[in-house]
Amino acid sequence: MTIPTNLRDYAYQFFIKSHIQAISGHASLNELQKYLGVTPEDKQNAVLQLSFLG
């Protein structure tokens, strides 16, 4: 993946979570995160993004 692709994917995830937060009425993304399911693929993508940043 390219840097712009990684940035786009990260921004898109944040954008979607922000809208879910607004619709659900949670006070923060941290509060909302408690209720969002995390898949093994999500965990792998998070590790890959950390590798990308380091």
MODELLER restraints for C-alpha pairs under 7 A, 6 or more apart:
rsr = mdl.restraints
at = mdl.atoms
rsr.add(forms.Gaussian(group=physical.xy_distance, feature=features.Distance(at['CA:21:A'], at['CA:29:A']), mean=6.47, stdev=0.5))
rsr.add(forms.Gaussian(group=physical.xy_distance, feature=features.Distance(at['CA:21:A'], at['CA:32:A']), mean=6.25, stdev=0.5))
rsr.add(forms.Gaussian(group=physical.xy_distance, feature=features.Distance(at['CA:26:A'], at['CA:32:A']), mean=5.82, stdev=0.5))
